[in-house]
């Protein structure tokens, strides 16, 4: 799992940089400030949790337990649901698609996954 989390963190980190550049150089021209902030929030949280995933991978070597495995899984799922839903909302807005505001309801589920990932990281360290 450690290697998988390291590889995943590296790829998600590269993606965060690429998406951040896309937002700054392309979306800035076509999105309102409100939706540009939404996109920037998605990039920021993705990047924060890339470091959390790296931390889980490093900690797993010293504290190999299921809590750290689930922490890493929840960070990945949280990035997908939280940042992914925000990315999707902004892209649909940029394309002028209507009726997809409900996608925002997915975002808090991703946030819960991220919170649970942090809690399980703490439990994994204490248990280890």
KAFEN-V686306 format. One record per pair of residues at least 4 apart in sequence whose C-alpha atoms are under 8 Angstrom apart, sorted by the first residue. I is the first residue (numbers start at 1). GAP is how many residues later the second one is. D is the distance in Angstrom with one decimal. If there is no record, write none. Layout:
i | gap | d
I | GAP | D
I | GAP | D
This chain:
i | gap | d
1 | 4 | 6.1
1 | 56 | 7.6
1 | 68 | 7.0
2 | 4 | 6.2
2 | 54 | 8.0
2 | 55 | 4.7
2 | 56 | 7.3
2 | 58 | 6.4
2 | 59 | 7.3
3 | 4 | 6.1
3 | 54 | 7.3
4 | 4 | 6.0
5 | 4 | 5.9
5 | 48 | 6.4
5 | 49 | 6.8
5 | 51 | 7.8
5 | 52 | 5.7
5 | 67 | 6.8
6 | 4 | 6.2
6 | 47 | 7.4
6 | 48 | 5.9
6 | 51 | 6.0
7 | 4 | 6.3
8 | 4 | 6.0
9 | 4 | 5.9
9 | 41 | 5.1
9 | 42 | 7.4
9 | 44 | 6.0
9 | 45 | 6.0
10 | 4 | 6.3
10 | 40 | 7.6
11 | 4 | 6.1
12 | 4 | 6.1
12 | 34 | 7.5
12 | 35 | 7.8
12 | 38 | 6.5
13 | 4 | 6.4
13 | 33 | 7.8
13 | 34 | 6.2
13 | 37 | 5.9
14 | 4 | 6.3
15 | 4 | 6.0
16 | 4 | 5.9
16 | 27 | 5.6
16 | 28 | 8.0
16 | 30 | 6.5
16 | 31 | 6.0
17 | 4 | 6.2
17 | 26 | 8.0
18 | 4 | 6.2
19 | 4 | 6.1
19 | 24 | 6.9
20 | 4 | 6.2
20 | 20 | 7.1
20 | 23 | 6.1
21 | 4 | 6.0
21 | 5 | 8.0
22 | 4 | 5.3
22 | 5 | 6.5
23 | 4 | 4.6
23 | 5 | 6.0
23 | 13 | 7.3
23 | 16 | 7.1
23 | 17 | 7.4
24 | 4 | 5.5
25 | 4 | 7.3
26 | 4 | 7.2
27 | 4 | 5.6
27 | 9 | 7.1
27 | 67 | 7.6
28 | 4 | 7.8
28 | 5 | 8.0
28 | 8 | 6.6
30 | 64 | 6.4
31 | 4 | 6.0
31 | 5 | 5.9
31 | 59 | 7.9
31 | 62 | 7.6
31 | 63 | 6.0
32 | 4 | 6.1
33 | 4 | 6.1
34 | 4 | 6.5
35 | 4 | 6.2
35 | 55 | 5.9
35 | 58 | 7.8
36 | 4 | 6.2
36 | 54 | 7.5
37 | 4 | 6.1
38 | 4 | 6.4
38 | 48 | 6.4
38 | 49 | 8.0
38 | 52 | 7.2
39 | 4 | 6.4
39 | 47 | 6.2
39 | 48 | 5.9
39 | 51 | 6.3
40 | 4 | 6.0
41 | 4 | 6.1
41 | 42 | 7.8
42 | 4 | 6.1
42 | 40 | 7.1
42 | 41 | 4.3
42 | 42 | 7.4
42 | 44 | 5.8
42 | 45 | 6.6
43 | 4 | 6.1
43 | 40 | 6.8
44 | 4 | 6.2
45 | 4 | 6.2
45 | 34 | 7.5
45 | 38 | 6.8
46 | 4 | 6.2
46 | 33 | 5.6
46 | 37 | 6.2
47 | 4 | 6.8
48 | 4 | 6.6
49 | 4 | 6.0
49 | 26 | 6.5
49 | 30 | 7.2
49 | 65 | 7.9
50 | 4 | 6.2
51 | 4 | 6.1
52 | 4 | 6.3
52 | 23 | 7.5
53 | 4 | 6.3
53 | 19 | 5.6
53 | 22 | 6.5
53 | 23 | 7.7
54 | 4 | 6.2
55 | 4 | 6.0
56 | 4 | 5.9
56 | 12 | 6.2
56 | 13 | 7.8
56 | 15 | 7.2
56 | 16 | 6.1
56 | 65 | 6.9
57 | 4 | 7.1
57 | 15 | 7.7
58 | 4 | 7.6
59 | 4 | 5.9
59 | 5 | 7.7
59 | 9 | 7.9
59 | 66 | 7.7
60 | 4 | 4.7
60 | 5 | 7.1
60 | 8 | 6.4
60 | 9 | 7.8
62 | 66 | 7.8
63 | 5 | 7.9
63 | 61 | 7.0
63 | 62 | 6.5
63 | 65 | 4.8
64 | 4 | 7.1
64 | 64 | 7.2
65 | 4 | 6.7
65 | 59 | 6.5
65 | 63 | 7.1
66 | 4 | 6.1
66 | 58 | 7.5
67 | 4 | 6.0
67 | 53 | 5.4
67 | 54 | 6.6
67 | 56 | 6.6
67 | 57 | 4.9
68 | 4 | 6.2
68 | 52 | 6.4
68 | 53 | 5.5
68 | 56 | 5.3
68 | 57 | 7.9
69 | 4 | 6.3
70 | 4 | 6.0
70 | 47 | 7.1
70 | 50 | 7.1
71 | 4 | 6.2
71 | 45 | 7.2
71 | 46 | 4.1
71 | 47 | 6.7
71 | 48 | 7.8
71 | 49 | 5.2
71 | 50 | 5.5
72 | 4 | 6.3
72 | 45 | 6.6
73 | 4 | 6.2
73 | 44 | 7.7
74 | 4 | 5.7
74 | 39 | 5.2
74 | 40 | 6.2
74 | 42 | 6.9
74 | 43 | 5.1
75 | 4 | 6.1
75 | 38 | 6.6
75 | 39 | 5.3
75 | 42 | 5.5
76 | 4 | 6.3
77 | 4 | 6.1
77 | 33 | 6.9
77 | 36 | 6.7
77 | 37 | 7.9
78 | 4 | 5.5
78 | 5 | 7.7
78 | 31 | 7.5
78 | 32 | 4.1
78 | 33 | 6.1
78 | 34 | 7.4
78 | 35 | 4.8
78 | 36 | 5.0
79 | 4 | 5.2
79 | 5 | 6.7
79 | 31 | 6.6
79 | 35 | 7.5
80 | 4 | 4.8
80 | 5 | 7.5
80 | 30 | 7.2
81 | 4 | 5.6
81 | 25 | 6.4
81 | 26 | 6.0
81 | 28 | 6.8
81 | 29 | 4.4
81 | 30 | 7.9
82 | 4 | 6.5
82 | 24 | 7.0
82 | 25 | 4.4
82 | 26 | 6.8
82 | 27 | 7.1
82 | 28 | 4.1
82 | 29 | 5.9
83 | 4 | 6.1
83 | 24 | 7.4
83 | 27 | 7.7
84 | 4 | 6.1
85 | 4 | 6.1
85 | 18 | 6.1
85 | 19 | 6.5
85 | 21 | 6.4
85 | 22 | 5.8
86 | 4 | 6.3
86 | 18 | 7.0
86 | 21 | 7.0
87 | 4 | 6.1
88 | 4 | 6.1
88 | 15 | 7.8
89 | 4 | 6.1
89 | 11 | 7.1
89 | 12 | 7.0
89 | 14 | 6.6
89 | 15 | 7.2
90 | 4 | 6.1
91 | 4 | 6.2
92 | 4 | 6.2
92 | 5 | 5.2
92 | 6 | 7.7
92 | 8 | 7.5
93 | 4 | 5.8
93 | 5 | 7.4
102 | 4 | 7.8
103 | 4 | 7.5
104 | 4 | 8.0
105 | 4 | 7.7
106 | 4 | 6.7
107 | 4 | 6.4
108 | 4 | 6.2
109 | 4 | 6.4
110 | 4 | 6.3
111 | 4 | 6.2
112 | 4 | 6.0
113 | 4 | 6.0
114 | 4 | 6.5
115 | 4 | 6.4
116 | 4 | 6.0
117 | 4 | 6.1
118 | 4 | 6.4
119 | 4 | 6.3
120 | 4 | 5.9
121 | 4 | 6.3
122 | 4 | 6.2
123 | 4 | 5.9
124 | 4 | 5.8
